[in-house]
């Protein structure tokens, strides 16, 4: 299996962007916030690109299936933690969002030991989109181009928090009810 593919490199770039994101968010400042928002946005866009490219070019790999969702969670979690550091978002909300990510990842790993795949649901995609938009708004944090980013960030954060908790509930409810589960067939 060839791991040296564009989709895998895009996934790894999300992880490699983390040190720069952390440096840009160590202290508040309009210029640093905009730079951090641009870097975070670029990294988040690679999440859309890697999956699309992998499917279109037949480069879907086990590595990508495993590392892609981890890279997403690391990117968003790191950004949220740095926003707590900047005192822009409450730590308890971030703690619950990250706890949900660990819980669902743990559920998926456990299901995998039973040869069950819990596919990503639409609610999870909405959750991720709202989280990314909330992070971007709080990184900018000041009015720009007539957009009140801080109040917008609060609206998006509340929506992201609700979507995060709801999608987490749905994953567990689906697992325990047997809905939306794909049982892997045994190989030869």
N, C-alpha and C positions, 0 to 999 in steps of 0.2 A: 504494500500500500504506500502510495506516495503522499507524504505529509507536506511536501514542499509545493503547495498550491496557493493561488491567490486568495481563495476563501479562508484558508487556515492562517495565512499571513494577516489578513484583515482582522480576524479574531484576535490574534496575538498583538496586533497594534493597539487594540482597546486596552489590553493589560499594560503594554509598554507606555501608554499615554498617562498612566497613573502618577508617576513621579512628577511630571510637569504639572498635572492638575493639582496635585498637593502643593507644590511650590507656589502656584498662582493663587492658591486660596489660604496661604498661611497668614496673610494680613489683608484687611479690607482695603478697598480702593477701587474707584470707578474703572480705571484702565485695566487693572488686574482682573476685576470681575468680568469685564467684557471679554478679555482674552481667555479667561477660564471658561466662560460660556461658549465661546467659539470652539475651543479645544474639545470641550465636553460634547458639543453638538456634532463635531466632526467624528469623534469616537462613537457616538450613538448611531450616526448614519452608517458606519461600517457594519453595524449589526444588521441593518436592512440589506446591505450590499452582499455580505458574505453568504447569507442563505440563498439569496436570489441567484448569485453567480454559481454557487455550488450546485443548485438544482438545474440551472440552464445548461451548464457545461458537463454535467455528470460527475462532478468532483465532490459529491457528498461523501464524507468519511466518518468513521467511528470517532476519530479525534475531534472533528468538528462538532459532531452531535453531543459529545461530552463537554468539550471546552467552551463552546459558544455560549450556552446558558450560564456557565460559571463566570465567563468574562463579563457578561451583561450584569450579573449580580454584583461582581466586584466593582465594576465601574460606577454603578448607581449607588451602591452602599458607601463607597469611598467618598463620592460627591456629597451624599447626605451627611456623613460624619464630619466632613470639612465645613458644611453649612452649620452644623451644631457648634463647631469650633468658632465660627464667625458670629455665633449667637443670632443666626437668622431663622433657624427652625428649632422647635423644642426637641430635646433629646429623647423624651418618652415616645414621641411619634416615630422618630427614626429607629429607636430600639424595637418597637413593635413591627415596623416595616421589615427590618432586617431579620427579626425572629420568625416572621412569616416566611421569608425566603428560605431560611434554614429548615423550617418545619416542612414545607412543600418539597424541598430538595431531599430531605430525609425520607419523606413518604415515597417519593419516586425511587430512591435507592432501595428502600425496603421492598417496594413492589417489584423492582427489577430482580431481586433475589427469588421471587416467585414466578419469574418469567412473564411479568405483567408490565406493560408499558402504559404510563399515564400520559396521554398526549396533551400538549399545550392547548388550553382552551382559549376561546375568544376573550373571556373575562381577564385572562392573564395578559393578553396583548393590550387590552385597554388599560390595565394596571400599569404596565411598563410604559406605555405612551404618556399617561398622566404623570408618572414619576419623573420621566425625562423632562417633560415640559415644566414641571414644578421646579426641578433642579436648575434648569436654564433661567427661569424667571428669578429665582433667588440668587443665582450667581451674578446676574446683571444688577438686580436689587434697587435700581434707581430709575426714574423716568428716562426714557430714551425713545426718540422718534414719536413722542406723544403717547407712548404706552406706559402706564403705571405698573412697572414690573413687580414691585413688592406686593401691592394688593392683589395683582394677578397671581403671584406666587402663592399667596394664602388660599385663594380660591382653588387653584390647581392642587395644592398640598392636601387640602381637605378632601377634594374629589379623589386624589390618588390614595389617600389613607383609606377611605371607604371602599374603593375598588380593590385595594390590596387585601383588606380583611375579608371582603366578600368573595374574591376569587380564591383565597386560601380556604375559606369555608367550603366552596364548591368543589375544590380538589379533594378534600377529605370526605365530603358527603358522597361524591361520585365513587371514590374508592370503596367506602364501606357499603355502598348500595350496589356496587358492581357495574354502575353505569359508566360509559365513556372509557372503558378499559379495553386494551388490546392484549390478548394472550399470545405470546410468542410461541411458535411451534418448535418442537424439538428438531434439531438437525439430524442428519443420517448417522 
